[in-house]
Each structure stands twice: as C-alpha cells, then as structure tokens.
Amino acid sequence: MRIKLSPAQILQAAHVGILRSVQNIKHGCQPRYGAATNAPWDFSIRGAIGEMALAQHLGIYWDGAIGDYHAADVQSYQVRSIAT
C-alpha cells in the first residue's frame, strides 16, 4: 500500500519531528530500540512522517503530540518507520 502525503502534511510532520528532537536534547534523551546515535534528527522527522501517513491511511486526525513519551502515536497504535 502506498500513502502519498501532501507537501503541507510533510512540512507539518517534519516540524513535529524537529520539536521532538529539541525536546529530546533538552531532556538528555538517547535513541532507543537499537537506533544509531548519529542521526537523531532524521529518526524523529521520519517517525513523525510515518505517524502522519498512518493517520491518513486510517482516515483520522493526527495531533502530532509532543511531550508524552508513553502516549500512543496514532490513537492506540505505536508507529515505527524505516527509510526505503
């Protein structure tokens, strides 16, 4: 299945990823799940774009929450994204 985000959606998700990266720096958070430490900005941005894509696929609103590390990413789903 292919999900196509609009440029505005990509920009919104990228902005959320940047805000999450800044928050992680502020709190001294390190990458998890075996992620490399050399590209934390990239992981946050790609992750947020993945969340936006899932929300679009499900036809639901994505709030792009920042701050609650234990909250689900999209409704009850925890989203993981990879680059292809």
PyMOL commands that set and color helices and strands:
alter all, ss='L'
color gray80, all
select helices_A, chain A and resi 7-27+40-58
alter helices_A, ss='H'
color red, helices_A
deselect
rebuild
show_as cartoon
